Amino acid sequence: TRSIDPNGPIGSYTWDFGDGINSLGSKVSHAYTKAGTYYATLTVVGSGSGRCSKVSQVTSTIHVIEGPTAYFTMPERVSIGELVTIDPALSKPNGTVSSVRWNIGKDTTINSSALQQVQYRFNKSGTYEIELTINITSTTACSSATIMKKIIVNEPPVIGWKIPADAALGDQLVLDGSTSYDTDGIIAQFDWKVDGKKIGTTPIVTAANLSAGAHNVDLTITDNSLTSSQSVGKQATVRINSKPNPYFTLPELLYENEPITLKPEQQTDADGDALKFTWKVNGTAVLPDSVRFAAGRTIILLTADDGRNVRNSVDSVQKEFFVIAQPKLDIDHQNNWIVGTPLNANQIYSNGMINFVSNTTIDPVWIPTQSGKQSTIVAWTPNAKVIARSTFTITVWDSLAFTERPEPQTIVWNPSNPTIILRTPKVNRPDNAKVTYEWRKGKTSFGVGKVAEGLLNRGKNVFSVRAVDQEIQGAHPVEIEVIVNCE
């Protein structure tokens, strides 16, 4: 743009950059793609005058210096704890290296004065950024180069399976590894083996026609990482049994001292072997002809033996029954009730055969109508007949209420200390009664207890305190306002 022609305007500008590239214009830009020495020539064509040429040229020498190039090689995926070699051999410093910096992940920096391999072990799985920065000694701006690559530290796949510890002879054995997973890839292969023989390559396989006895099950899963940790294995033992499988039934309801005959449902097992039976009730051997059970929890064990004297020749079945006996009527119960609250014997005793008895009336519900100590009769009444009875005593309370109503207060507004100590009015409960108090201003709760500190605004302040009985059945909360005027 500083070219001039005293005779008139310049007609054209032609640039030859010496690398085979030309350009037109008074001001241009050009980037050389290779290092070296180039001769750049500018040719201008002016207006011309008389015998003077209207073409003028000027040439400049340009030295293009190649800056450093950073590059390194490493595996794309590695295993946890594997020693990883990171090799910068393909980097081109194009000058004297002044410093080399490696940033590995977010927490590790390795500095050196030369380009050389570094080795590192990753202790956790995940994707990590590795950055190499090379600095050379140079008077130009092309003195530094940086490259960043990512490496994946493989998390080994995890086997999740459902393998039964035992399976009946003749049943199809289902081996389910479908809950296996890989957090940073996919499971590419399942390999199932039973007793060393390959039986399938899908998440769920079945094995049939297994003989009785123990069988070894092996599962190996492989992810898609191509690392040393891509495969994991797991083993289990499954036992295939042919057993007597005894069974018996008893009436749904059993009562204390009722005679019962114990009898198995079958006399032979699936193999056709005659079975020998023994019975135990609560751990004691009994004869099955006539058994009388004591009240309460009863465990009956039936054991069958097919006489072959092998591992699964003896098999047993155990059942638990509850023999109905007289229930305990004198129990701990809720002692405090609000007057008029219904008491339900079924809920108190969890027994549908217990009721309240008054004169000739049997009713599961009793409603106390007076406060103070109150008593009634509670009885066990299967089939609507009183079998056992006991006195049932409770303390009956009037509903919770405030016994005093606070008068509105008027105080001087103090903006430097806009608070007040509030105290609950008295309620119709003794001082040791468990009553909780909650203070509110509008919809905002700001304190609990008999004393609270309230925040004041200028003008009328309406506080409310809500009282709740904690140990009295049938209680309902009660609320009262406390008004404070700030003038």
N, C-alpha and C positions, 0 to 999 in steps of 0.2 A: 504493500500500500504506500510505501515511501518512494516508489519509482515515479519519475516525472519526465515530461517532454516539454521543453520550452516553447515548442512550436504548436502545441495543441494537446488534445487529449490522447491518452494511450488507448490503442484500439484493442489489444489483446495481451493476455498473460498466459504463458505456457510453461508448465513445470515438468522437468524430467528428474525423477528422484534417484536415478542410477540403478534401480532394481527392476527395470522394465515397466514401471508404473508411471503414467503421466496424468497430469491434472490441469484444469483451466481455472483461472480466477485470480483476482488480486491477492486473496488471502485463502489459503487452503491448509488442510492438516493431513498427515500421513503417518502411518505406523509401519515400521520395518518388522518383518517376521523372522529375520535371521540376523545374528550378530555379524559384524564386519565393517569395512570402510566403504562408504558410498560417496559419490560426487553428485550433488544435486545442482541442476542448472535451471535458471529462470531466464526465459526469452520473452522480451516485450516488443511489441510492434507499435510505434508511435505514428505521428502525423507526417513526419519527414519534412525537409526543407532544402531546396537547392541541391548541392552535391552531397549533403550528409545523408547517411543511411538512416532509414527509419526503424531498423532492427537493432536491438541491443541485447547482450547476454551477460550473465554473471554466474559463476560456479563456486560452490562452497563444499568443503570436505566435512563429512559427518561420520563419526565413529560410533557404531552401535554396539553396546556391550550387553552380553547375555547375563541376566540375573540368575540367582539360584533357583532350583526346582526341587521341591520336597516330595518325596514318595517313600512309602514303606509297604512291606508285605507282612501278612499275618493270616492265621486261619479265620474264616468267617464265624465259626462256632467252636467253642471249646467247652470243657467240663469244669465243674467246680473243683478247685484245687490243682488243676492241671497247669504245669509250667508252660507259659506261652512265650514264644520267641517273636519279638517284633523287630523286623530287619529293614533298615533304611538304605540298603546297598544300592538301590536303583535311584536314589536321590542324586541330583547333579548340583554341587555347590557352585561351580563356575567361579571359584575364587577361594580365598583362604577362610575357612570356617572359624568364626569367632565364638559362637556359642550354639548349643543345641538344647532345646527344651521339649520334654515329653509331658503332656497332660493326660493322665489316665483316669477316666471317670471324673468325679467331682472333688476327690480328696487327695489324689496322688500326683505329684510333680517330680520329674527326674530331670536334672540339669547336668550337662556335660559340655566339654570343650571340643568334642570330636563326634563325627558320625559313626555310631557303633550300635550293635544290637543291644536291646534291653530285654530283660525277661521279667515276667510278672505272673503271680498267681491270684486268681479271683476267688474270694471266699464266699461269694453269694451269687446266685443266679441273677440274670437281668441283661439289659442292653446297655453297653458302656461306650462312651465316645473316647476315642484315642486321637490326640492331636499332636502333630510334629511341627515344630517351628525351627527353621535353620536361619542363622544370621551369619553373614560374611563381612569381611573387611572390604569396604568399597566407598569411593567418594561420590557415588551416584545414589539415587533413591532406590535402585534395584538391589537392595542389600538384604532382603528378608523374604522368606517363603514359608507358607503354612499349608498343611493339608490335614484334614480330619476324616477319619473312618470310624465305623461302628463295628463292634464285636458283640456277639451274643454268647453269654455264658449259660450253657444249657442246664435247666433244672431237670433232673432225671424223671421219667414218668413214674407215676404212683399206681400200684396195683390195689384196686378195690374189688373184692369179690365176695360172693356168697357160696360157700362150700359146706354142705352138711357134714357134721362129724360122723353121722351114721345114716345108713339107708337100708331099707328092707330089701331082702333078696328078691330079684325079679323086677324091682322098680327101676325106671329109667333115671339115671343119675344126671341131674342138671348142674352144670358148672357155669356159674354166672360171673363174668369179669367185666360186666358193662359199666360198673361204677369206677373203673380205672380211668385215670385222666393224666393229661400233660399240660402244665401251666403255660408253657411257652412254645407249644407246637401241637402236633397231632400224634396220636398213636397209629403208627403205620402197620404194625403187625402184632397179632396174637398167636402164640404157639402153645397149645395144650398137649400135655402128655399124661397118660395113665400107665403106670408101671413101665415107663420108658418108651411106650408106643405112642406115636403122634396120632391124635384123634380129631384135631380141628384147628382152624386159624381164624375163627370169628369170636366176637366178644362172648357169646353164649354158645356152649356146645353141650351135647348130651352123650352119655356113655351107657350102653346097654349090654346085657348079657354078662355082667360081672359076677364072678363066683363069690361065694360067701368068704368073708375074711377081710383082711386089711389091704388097701390099695393106695399106692402113692400117686398123688396128683401134683403135677408141675405146671406152672404157668409162667411164660416169659413174654413180656411186652417190650416192643421196640418203638421209639419215637422216630421222627424224621430229621434228627439233628446231625446224623453221621459223626457223632462224637463218641468218645470212649464210655460215656455214661448214658448212651441212648437205650440200653437194654437193662432191665431189672427182672429178677425172678422171685418166685415164691412157691413154697411147697406146703402140702397138707396131706394128712392121712384120712381116708374114708373107710369105714368098716361096713361091710355088707353082711347083714345078720339074717338068719332064719331062726326065729325064736318062737316059743310057745304062745306068747301074746294072750295071757289069761284075762278074763273079764267077768265082772259080776255087777248086779244091781241090787238096790235096797229100796224100801218105800221112801217116798219123798219126805215124810215127817216121821221122826223117831222120838219116842218118849221114854223117860227114865223107867227102867225095870220092865220094859216091854219085851217079851220073849221073841227072838228073831232066829230064823234058820238061815245059815250062810250056805250059799250054793253057787258054784261057778256056772257060767253060761255054756261052756263047752267042756267036753271030757277029753278031746284030742286036739292036737295042734294042726297046722297047715300041712305038715308032713305025714299026718295020720298016726303019729305016735300017741299012745295012751299017756295021759299026764297024771302025775301024783301031786296032790295039793296039800298045802299047809296054810293055816290061818293065824294071824296075830292081831290082837286088839290092843292098841296103845302099847305095843311092844311085848305083850304077853301072849304065849301060845294058848289057843282055845280049841275046844271041839266044836264043830259047826252045827251040831244038831239043835241046840237051844242056848242062845247067848242073850244075856241081859246086860244092857249098857247103862253105865252110870251117866248122870247128867253132865252136859257140857260137850267140849270138843272131843271127838272120837276119831282116831285114825285106824283104818282097817287095811291090813296088808295081806294080799293073796299071792302066794308064791307057787309057781308050777315048774315041774322038772320032767323033761321028756326021757330021762334015763340014759342018754347017750354020753354023758360025762365029757362034753366038749364046752368050749368057752361060752356059747350062748344056749346051753341046754337048760339053764335055770333062768327064769324070767318072772317078773312080779308086776303087780299093779297095786297102787295105793290110792285110797280115796279118803276124803275127810268129810265127816258128817257132824252135825250139831244136834245133840240129844236135848230136847226141850225139858227144862226143869223149872221149878218155882223161881221167878225172878226176884232180885233184891229190890225191895220197895223203899228201904231207908237209904237213899243215895244223896250225894251232894247235888244241890240244885241252886238255881238262882233264888236268892233269899229276898230280894228287894223288888217290889212291883208297884206300879202306879194303880191307884184305886180305879176300878172299872175295866182293867186290862184282862182279857180272857187268858186263862192258863190252859194249855192243851196237854193232856197226859201223854198222848202219843208222841208229841214233840219232846217232852221232858224225859220220857223213859225209852223212846224209840222201840216201843212194844205195843202192838195194836190190841193187846189183851189186858191193858191196864187202864183203869178209869177212876174218876172221882165218884164217891158214893155219899149220898145224902139221904138219910132215912131209907126209903125203898127205891130211890132213883139212882141209876147207873148212867153216867154221862162222861165222855172224854174231856168236857170243857167245864171249868169252874171260874166264875167271875166274882172276885172279892168286891164288896160294896162299901166297906168301911176301912178307914185308915187305922194303923196300929198293928199289933200282933194278931194274926188271923190263922185259924186251923181248920182243916177239913180231913176227911178220910180218903186215902187212895188205896185201891184194891186191885189184885190180879183176878181177872174175870174171864177166863177162857169159856167159850160157850155160854156167855152171859151169866155165869155163876161166880160168886165171890169165893175164891180159894184162899187168898191171903190178904191181909189188910195192914195198914200202918197209918199213923198220924202224919199229916203233911202240914208243916207250919211255915209261914212266910211273914215278912214285914211289909205292910201296905202303906204307901205314901200318897199324900195329895200331890196333884200336878205341880211341877216347879213354877214358882211365881216370885216376882220381886215384891218385897214387903214394904218398900218405900219408893216414892217417886221423887227424883231430884228436881229441885226448883231451878229454873234458868239462872245462870250466873251472868253478871255484867262486870267486865274488867276493863282496865285501861289498855288500849292497843299499844304494844311495844314492838315496833318493827325490828329492833335489834335482837329480840328473843321471842319470836312468834310461836311459843309452845306453851302447853299447860299440862300438868299432871292430873290425870283422870282416875277416879276410883269408882269401882262398881257399887251400885246400891245393894243392900242386903237382900238375900233370898230366903225362902222358907226351908232352909236346910241347915243342919249343924255345921260348925266351922270345919270339922274334919271330913265332911262329905266331899266326894270327888265330883266337883262341878267345874267345868271348863268355861272360860270366858274369851270371847273374840270381839275386838274393837274394830269398828268401821267408821269411815267418813264417806258418805255416799256409797259407792260400790267398792271402795278401796279398803282392804284390810290393812291395819297398821300396827296391831299389837294383840297379844294374848295375855291373860292373867287378870288378877283383880286390880292391878295398877298399870297404866299405860301412859305414854307421853304423846299428846296429840298436837298436830300442827295447826296453827290458827291462821285465819284470814281476817282481814278487817271487816267488821259487820257481824252478821249472825253465822255461827258455826254449829252445825247439827251433827253430833256424834251419836252412834248407837253401839250398845254392847249386847252381845248375844250369849246367853247362858245355856249350857247343856249338861244334863245328868249323864254321868259316865257309867254308873253301876246299877241303875234302876231300870228294870224291864218295862217297856211301854212308855218310856219318857219321851217328851217332845220339847224342842228348844223354845225359849222365851226371850223376848227382845224388848229393850227400853231405850228411849232417847235421852241424851244429855246435851243440853243447849248452853252454849257459851257465846255471849255478845261482847264484841271488842269495839270500844268507842274511843 
